[in-house]
Amino acid sequence: MLQYYNGLNDWEEMSFLIHFLNPNDLFVDVGANIGVYSILASGVRNAQSIAIEPGQLALSSLTANISLNQLHALIQIKEVAIGNKSGTVS
């Protein structure tokens, strides 16, 4: 797997994910941004991930990161916003 390592920026959360997420678990990354957690979950722990990201700029980087790490088979992208009411976002 090709990956650029830049450390575990959110040490406690990322350590928890690495130690307690099992291979073949489902990880849902709401507000995935560029996909750091999805890449960690799928690339390191071999979990299936759903990366949810509505922002076009972040979505472009998310897609590129999934391609760079060759994780298309494990990460599914959903281009939607999630909230407590129906509506549209800009």
C-alpha positions in Angstrom: 0.0 0.0 0.0 1.3 3.4 -0.9 0.9 5.9 1.8 2.5 9.1 3.0 2.9 9.0 6.7 2.4 12.2 8.6 1.8 10.9 12.1 -1.3 10.2 14.1 -2.5 13.8 14.5 -5.5 12.8 16.7 -3.5 10.3 18.8 -6.2 9.1 21.2 -8.9 8.6 18.6 -6.6 7.1 16.0 -5.0 4.8 18.5 -8.4 3.6 19.6 -9.4 3.0 15.9 -6.2 1.0 15.2 -6.5 -1.2 18.4 -10.2 -1.9 18.5 -11.4 -1.9 14.9 -11.3 -5.5 13.5 -10.7 -6.6 10.0 -14.0 -6.7 8.0 -15.7 -4.3 10.5 -17.7 -1.5 9.0 -16.3 2.0 9.7 -18.6 5.0 8.9 -16.6 8.3 8.6 -19.2 11.1 8.8 -17.6 14.3 7.6 -14.7 12.4 6.1 -12.9 15.5 4.7 -9.8 14.2 2.9 -10.3 10.6 4.3 -7.6 10.3 7.0 -9.7 8.1 9.2 -11.1 6.1 6.3 -7.6 5.4 5.0 -6.5 4.4 8.5 -9.5 2.1 9.0 -9.3 0.4 5.6 -5.6 0.6 4.9 -4.3 -0.4 8.3 -7.2 -2.5 9.8 -8.7 -3.9 6.5 -12.2 -2.7 7.5 -14.9 -1.7 5.0 -15.4 2.1 5.2 -18.2 4.5 4.1 -16.7 8.0 3.8 -19.5 10.6 3.9 -18.4 14.0 2.6 -20.6 16.7 0.9 -17.9 19.3 0.2 -16.6 19.4 -3.4 -13.0 20.5 -2.6 -12.6 17.9 0.2 -14.3 15.3 -2.0 -11.7 15.7 -4.7 -8.9 15.1 -2.2 -10.8 12.2 -0.6 -11.1 10.5 -4.0 -7.4 11.1 -4.7 -6.3 9.7 -1.4 -8.4 6.6 -1.9 -6.8 6.1 -5.3 -3.3 6.8 -4.0 -3.7 4.1 -1.4 -5.5 1.7 -3.8 -8.4 1.3 -1.4 -11.4 1.4 -3.9 -12.4 -2.1 -2.9 -12.7 -1.1 0.8 -13.9 2.5 0.8 -17.2 3.7 -0.5 -17.8 7.4 -0.9 -21.2 9.0 -0.2 -21.5 12.6 -1.4 -24.2 13.7 1.1 -24.6 15.9 4.2 -26.0 14.4 7.3 -28.0 16.3 9.8 -31.1 16.4 12.0 -33.4 17.8 9.3 -34.0 17.7 5.6 -32.7 20.5 3.4 -29.9 21.5 1.2 -26.4 22.7 2.0 -24.0 24.9 0.0 
